[in-house]
Amino acid sequence: MRVIGVMSGNQAMHKILALVLCLVSQSCLASSFEKELVKAALERTTKDVTYDGSYYSISYPNGDVPPNIGVCTDVVIRTYRALEVDLQVLVHQDMSNSFDEYPSKRIWGLDKTDRNIDHRRVPNLQVFFSRYGDSLPISNKAKDYLPGDIVTWMLAGNLPHIGIVSDKNSRATGNPLIVHNIGSGPSLDDMLFAYKITGHFRYVPLKFKNITRESP
């Protein structure tokens, strides 16, 4: 009986260790993704991009406006695409299935999707990230904003804005620096609390989490 008891104990311990390793591996996988996401975001700041929000007809999938132009959303789109995550496709597919969940009709008077522009609009990205990522609390504490997080703001004139939290901090304030394009091309700035924050998200795609997500 003692032998059986020892074997059962070992089996239980093995199951516990397997579970711990599984959880740790998933956490490390997500952490690795976020590091790569930040790396890709910082790479965007080395590009010479003129701020231009003109409408373009682009290819699908992996469509993009000319590389020398872009807006704030293009920083996010190109950052994720560097990791082979195509927000153009993901947003278009979700909007095709759940159009009423998105603000296209309310804001722009649209009654159907447009894969040329839908993913390049901040309000649409906010909905997508809230549906398929984590919607995190908005706070005035810098420590709550981790590298790889997505933040949205409302600028003067009711202009929505979006950026990515980096792993670098301001020497002056200690705030995490943000990769964004607010008009002068992709840059790294201490602007987290410069405008009203309207959203705080963490989006790790499924293939990097190895977790099956239930439908929203």
N, C-alpha and C positions, 0 to 999 in steps of 0.2 A: 504493500500500500504506500509505503514511503516513496518508492521509486516512481510510482504513478503520480504521486503528489508533486515530486520534483519535476517530472516531465511536464505536467500541467502548468507548473509555475514558469518553467522555461518557455513554454509555448505562449503563455500570457505575456511574458516579458518581450518575446520576439514580436508579438503583435503590437505592443506598445511602442517598441523601438521603430517598427516599420511605419506606424502612424506618425511618430515624431519626425522621422526622416522625410516622410511624404510632405508634411506641413512645412518643414524647413526648406525642402527643395522648391516647393511652390513659392514660398516667401523669397527665397534667393533668386528664383526665376523672375519674379516681379521686380525685385530690387535691381537685378541686372538689366532688365528692360528700361527701368527709369533712368539708370546711369547712361545707357545708350541713347535714350531719348534726349537727355540733357546735353550729351555730347553732340548729337545731331543738331539740337537747337543752337548751341554755341557756334557751330560751324556756319549756321545761317548768317551770323553777324559778320562773317568775313566776305559776304557777297555784296556786290555793288548792285543795288536794286532801287529803282525809282518808284516812289509811291504813285500808284495809278490804279484806280478802281474801275476802269472801263470794262464794259461787258465784252466778252470774247466767246466765240463758238470754239469749243475745245474738244479734243478727242475723248473717247470713253472706251475702256477704263484708262486710268493713269493720265488723264488729261490735265494740262496745265497751261496757264497763260505764259507768254514769253518770259524766260528766266530773268531778264533784266528789269522786270516790273513786278509789282505785287502790292498787297495791302496786309493788314494785320493777320487776317485769316490765312493768307498764303504762307506765313511763317509757320503756323501750326500744321497746315496741310503738308508742306514740304518737309517739315521735321518728321512727321509720322511716316511719310512716304520713303524717307531715307531708311526706315526700318521695315519697308515693304508692307506698310499699312496704308491702304488707299481710302481716305475719307470721302473722296468723290463717290466711289462705289457704295461704301457703307451708308452714307447719308442718303444717297439716291434710293437704295433698296429699302431703307426703313421708311422714307417718305412715301415711296410707292405703295407700301403696305399700310401705312398709318398717317396719311396726309393730314388728317384733322388734328393730329397731335402737334403739328408744327404750325408756326405763326404766319406762313406764307400768305394765306388769304387775308388774315387780319391786318398784317402790316403792308403787304404789297399788292393785295387784291388779286392774287393768283388762285387759279382753281385746278392747277396740275403742277407736276414737278418740272424742274428744268435742271438737268444734270450739268449744264454749263456754269451755273451760278449758285445753286442751292447750298452746296458745301462751303461756299466762300462768304456766306452771310453769318455773322456772329449769332443772331438769335436761333438760327437752325442748328449751329454747333452746340449751343447751350442745351437745346432739347436733346440732341443726340447723346451728348456726354452724360446728361442726367438719366437717360434711359439705359445706357449701356456701360456707364462707369459709375463712380461713386460721387454723389452730390455731398460735398463737405460743408461744414459750418463756415459762415463768413464771420471773421473776427478781426480785431485790431491788434492781434498778437502775431508778431513775425514768426514765432516758432510753430505756428499752426500751418504754415505754408511750406511744404516740402518740395525738394527738387523733383521736377517732372510734373508737378501739379499744373492744372490749367486754371487761369483766372480771367474773369471778364469784368469790364468796367463800363460805366456810362460817362462819356466825356461831355464837355460843354456842347450845347446844341443838340442834346439827346443822340449823340453818336456812340454806338456800341463799339467796344474795343476788346481785344483778346491777346493774351500772352502766355508764356511758359515760365514757370519758376525755375531758376538755375540753381546750381550748387555753390554759387559764389555769393558773398555777402558784402554789403557796403561797409567800408571802414568807418564812415562817418556815423551811420545810424544802426548798423548791424542787420538791417533788413536784407532779405534775399534779393538779389538782382534779378530783373525780369528781361527775358528775351522777347522782343516785340518790334512792331513797325508802326510808329505813330505818325509818320510823315516824312522821315529822313532816311528810310531804309532800315533793315534789321539792325537792332542795336541792343546793348546790354545796359540797363538803367536801374537806378534806385527810384522806382515809381510805384511800388506796390500800393502805397497808401496815398498816392497823389490824387486819385479820383475815387468816386464812389464805386465800391466793389459790388457787382451784381450777381456773381457766380463764382463758385470754387469747386473744381472737379478734379478727379483722379481717374484717368482712363488707361487701363492696361488691357489691350485686346485679348480675346479669349485664347488665341494660340500661344500667348506668352504666359497665361495663367494656368493652362491645362485644367480648367474647371468648366463644367457645363453650366451655362447660365440659363435660368428659367426665363421664359418670355415675360416681358413687362406687362 
